[in-house]
Amino acid sequence: MKLQILILSLAITLTATAQNDPDTEPTTETTSVSETKSKLIEIPIIQLDYGFTIEGEDINVFHEYGVFTVLLVKRNNKLIYRYNNVDEFELEELQNYLFVTSYENEFDLLFEGTSPPSKNWINKLRIKNDSVISISKLPSFESHEKNLDNDSYLELAGYLKYHEPCGSNYDSIAYSPILYYEITDKGLVLDSSLTVVRNTEILGAQYRIDHADDLGQPVHISKRFLEELKRIRSVRK
């Protein structure tokens, strides 16, 4: 990710008013102060390869609060996708990826979505000929792309929702598997075999690929779950 900073200068002209001694004749004199102060405001833009950018639309909100609530995905300054999900975004810390497929003029562009207190997620746009042809929701990733299973592809991995207590006595945790994705010439795709193998080791079985509150898991699996997250973060590329 390359971060380009655009500098906007705002000129603020100040005026000062001076008043004579009240014991003398009441005359008022207004003096214009010609000093002009410039305040520099940094507007971040995420610059990706192949002419893609991720920008914030609501500049006024950014000036006031330091965040954006609407994101624009552009290519060569042409608007491709407008994302407005009542979220707040800090572009400097936003997870984002761009993967090229083997098909002509086709890409997978990914960027992070937020909605506190929920867990962050990833929006995946499949873009072909500068048009979005599909949108998917993926888990936010635990680390950058790595080879997690010693094959010829790099992977990204994460889970969709937190392990919240469930069950009549809150003696279980909700089912939330770790999902593994491969970076291939077809874009970013679910590595179903690795997902099944690793979650079977952690949970005892791979039931489904999405979060499920109705599939309570024993609390003790949290230890194996956290150990796998630690492994993912520690593996070298």
C-alpha positions as CSV (number, residue, x, y, z in Angstrom):
1,M,0.0,0.0,0.0
2,K,1.2,3.4,-0.9
3,L,-0.2,6.3,1.0
4,Q,-0.3,9.6,-0.9
5,I,-0.9,12.8,1.2
6,L,-2.6,15.6,-0.5
7,I,-2.2,19.0,1.2
8,L,-5.0,21.5,1.2
9,S,-4.3,25.0,2.5
10,L,-7.0,26.9,4.2
11,A,-6.4,30.7,4.6
12,I,-7.8,32.3,7.7
13,T,-7.9,36.1,7.9
14,L,-8.0,37.5,11.4
15,T,-9.2,41.0,12.3
16,A,-8.7,42.9,15.5
17,T,-10.7,45.7,17.0
18,A,-9.2,48.4,19.2
19,Q,-11.2,50.8,21.3
20,N,-10.1,54.2,22.7
21,D,-9.9,55.1,26.4
22,P,-13.6,55.4,27.6
23,D,-12.7,58.6,29.5
24,T,-12.1,60.5,26.3
25,E,-14.5,61.0,23.4
26,P,-16.1,57.7,22.4
27,T,-14.5,57.0,19.1
28,T,-14.0,53.4,17.8
29,E,-11.3,52.4,15.5
30,T,-11.2,49.1,13.7
31,T,-7.8,47.9,12.4
32,S,-7.5,45.2,9.9
33,V,-4.7,42.7,10.6
34,S,-3.2,41.7,7.3
35,E,-1.5,38.6,8.7
36,T,-2.8,35.4,7.1
37,K,-2.3,32.0,8.7
38,S,-2.4,28.8,6.7
39,K,-3.6,25.7,8.3
40,L,-2.3,22.5,6.6
41,I,-4.8,19.6,6.4
42,E,-3.6,16.2,5.3
43,I,-6.1,14.2,3.2
44,P,-5.0,10.5,2.9
45,I,-5.6,8.5,-0.2
46,I,-4.7,4.8,-0.6
47,Q,-2.9,4.3,-3.8
48,L,-2.9,0.7,-5.3
49,D,-1.5,-0.7,-8.4
50,Y,-3.1,-0.6,-11.8
51,G,-4.5,2.9,-11.2
52,F,-6.8,1.9,-8.3
53,T,-7.4,4.2,-5.3
54,I,-9.5,4.1,-2.2
55,E,-10.6,7.6,-1.1
56,G,-12.8,9.2,1.5
57,E,-15.8,11.2,0.1
58,D,-16.9,13.2,3.1
59,I,-14.0,15.6,3.5
60,N,-15.9,17.8,5.9
61,V,-16.4,14.9,8.3
62,F,-12.7,14.1,8.1
63,H,-11.8,17.7,8.9
64,E,-14.0,17.6,12.0
65,Y,-13.4,14.1,13.3
66,G,-10.4,12.7,11.5
67,V,-12.4,9.8,9.9
68,F,-14.4,9.1,6.8
69,T,-17.9,7.5,6.7
70,V,-18.1,7.0,2.9
71,L,-15.4,5.4,0.8
72,L,-14.9,5.7,-3.0
73,V,-13.1,3.0,-5.0
74,K,-11.7,4.6,-8.2
75,R,-9.5,3.5,-11.1
76,N,-7.7,6.2,-13.0
77,N,-10.0,8.7,-11.3
78,K,-13.1,7.0,-12.6
79,L,-15.6,6.0,-9.8
80,I,-16.1,2.2,-9.7
81,Y,-17.8,1.7,-6.3
82,R,-19.2,3.9,-3.5
83,Y,-19.3,2.3,-0.1
84,N,-21.6,3.9,2.5
85,N,-22.4,1.6,5.4
86,V,-22.6,4.0,8.3
87,D,-19.1,2.9,9.3
88,E,-16.1,5.0,10.3
89,F,-12.8,4.6,8.4
90,E,-9.3,5.6,9.2
91,L,-7.6,5.2,5.8
92,E,-4.1,5.1,7.3
93,E,-5.0,1.8,9.2
94,L,-7.4,0.3,6.7
95,Q,-6.6,-3.3,5.6
96,N,-6.6,-3.5,1.8
97,Y,-5.5,-5.8,-0.9
98,L,-5.5,-6.0,-4.7
99,F,-5.1,-9.3,-6.5
100,V,-4.9,-9.7,-10.3
101,T,-6.7,-12.7,-11.9
102,S,-5.6,-14.5,-15.1
103,Y,-8.7,-13.2,-16.8
104,E,-8.4,-10.0,-18.9
105,N,-8.8,-6.8,-16.9
106,E,-10.2,-8.6,-13.8
107,F,-9.2,-7.9,-10.2
108,D,-10.1,-8.7,-6.6
109,L,-10.0,-5.6,-4.5
110,L,-10.4,-6.0,-0.8
111,F,-10.9,-3.4,2.0
112,E,-11.9,-3.5,5.6
113,G,-15.3,-2.8,7.0
114,T,-16.0,-1.7,10.5
115,S,-19.1,-1.4,12.7
116,P,-18.1,-1.4,16.4
117,P,-18.6,-3.2,18.7
118,S,-18.8,-6.0,16.0
119,K,-15.6,-7.6,14.7
120,N,-14.2,-6.0,11.6
121,W,-14.6,-7.8,8.3
122,I,-13.3,-7.6,4.7
123,N,-15.3,-6.5,1.7
124,K,-14.2,-8.3,-1.5
125,L,-15.1,-6.6,-4.8
126,R,-14.6,-8.7,-8.0
127,I,-14.0,-6.0,-10.6
128,K,-14.0,-6.7,-14.4
129,N,-13.6,-4.0,-17.0
130,D,-13.9,-1.3,-14.3
131,S,-17.3,-2.6,-13.1
132,V,-18.1,-4.5,-9.9
133,I,-19.5,-7.9,-10.8
134,S,-19.7,-9.4,-7.3
135,I,-19.4,-8.5,-3.6
136,S,-18.4,-10.9,-0.8
137,K,-18.0,-10.6,2.9
138,L,-14.8,-12.2,4.3
139,P,-13.3,-12.2,7.8
140,S,-10.6,-9.6,8.6
141,F,-7.2,-11.3,8.3
142,E,-4.9,-12.1,11.2
143,S,-1.7,-11.2,9.2
144,H,-0.4,-10.4,5.8
145,E,-0.3,-13.2,3.1
146,K,1.8,-16.2,4.1
147,N,2.3,-19.8,3.1
148,L,0.4,-21.5,5.9
149,D,0.4,-25.1,4.5
150,N,3.7,-25.4,2.6
151,D,2.1,-25.5,-0.8
152,S,2.7,-23.3,-3.9
153,Y,0.2,-20.6,-2.8
154,L,0.2,-17.9,-0.2
155,E,-2.8,-17.7,2.2
156,L,-4.7,-15.2,4.3
157,A,-6.7,-16.4,7.3
158,G,-9.2,-15.0,9.8
159,Y,-12.6,-15.6,11.5
160,L,-15.9,-13.8,11.0
161,K,-17.2,-13.2,14.6
162,Y,-16.0,-13.4,18.2
163,H,-16.5,-16.5,20.2
164,E,-19.4,-15.3,22.4
165,P,-20.9,-17.3,25.2
166,C,-24.0,-19.3,24.3
167,G,-26.2,-22.1,25.7
168,S,-28.8,-22.1,28.4
169,N,-26.2,-21.7,31.1
170,Y,-23.7,-19.8,28.9
171,D,-21.4,-22.8,29.3
172,S,-20.5,-22.9,25.6
173,I,-19.1,-20.6,22.9
174,A,-20.5,-19.8,19.5
175,Y,-19.2,-21.7,16.5
176,S,-16.8,-19.5,14.5
177,P,-14.3,-21.3,12.4
178,I,-11.0,-19.9,11.0
179,L,-11.3,-19.5,7.3
180,Y,-8.2,-19.9,5.0
181,Y,-8.0,-18.2,1.6
182,E,-5.5,-18.9,-1.2
183,I,-4.2,-16.2,-3.6
184,T,-4.4,-17.9,-7.0
185,D,-4.6,-16.9,-10.7
186,K,-8.4,-17.0,-10.2
187,G,-8.2,-14.4,-7.5
188,L,-8.6,-14.9,-3.8
189,V,-10.5,-18.2,-3.2
190,L,-11.4,-20.3,-0.1
191,D,-8.9,-23.0,0.6
192,S,-11.6,-25.5,1.6
193,S,-9.2,-28.4,2.3
194,L,-7.0,-26.4,4.6
195,T,-10.1,-24.9,6.3
196,V,-11.5,-28.4,7.0
197,V,-8.2,-29.9,8.2
198,R,-7.3,-27.1,10.6
199,N,-10.8,-26.6,12.1
200,T,-11.2,-30.4,12.6
201,E,-8.0,-30.2,14.6
202,I,-9.3,-27.3,16.6
203,L,-13.0,-28.0,17.0
204,G,-13.1,-31.8,16.5
205,A,-15.1,-31.4,13.3
206,Q,-15.7,-28.9,10.4
207,Y,-19.5,-28.2,10.5
208,R,-19.8,-25.2,8.2
209,I,-17.8,-22.2,7.0
210,D,-19.9,-19.5,8.6
211,H,-20.5,-18.4,12.2
212,A,-23.4,-20.1,14.0
213,D,-24.7,-19.3,17.5
214,D,-26.8,-22.5,17.5
215,L,-23.6,-24.7,17.2
216,G,-22.2,-24.3,20.7
217,Q,-18.7,-25.5,21.2
218,P,-16.9,-26.5,24.5
219,V,-15.1,-23.6,26.1
220,H,-11.9,-25.5,26.2
221,I,-11.4,-25.3,22.4
222,S,-10.6,-21.6,22.9
223,K,-7.0,-22.6,23.8
224,R,-6.5,-24.5,20.5
225,F,-8.2,-21.7,18.6
226,L,-5.9,-19.0,20.1
227,E,-2.8,-21.2,19.5
228,E,-3.7,-21.5,15.8
229,L,-4.1,-17.7,15.6
230,K,-0.7,-17.3,17.2
231,R,0.8,-19.7,14.6
232,I,-0.8,-17.8,11.7
233,R,0.7,-14.5,13.0
234,S,4.1,-16.0,13.6
235,V,4.6,-17.9,10.3
236,R,7.2,-16.2,8.1
237,K,6.2,-15.6,4.5
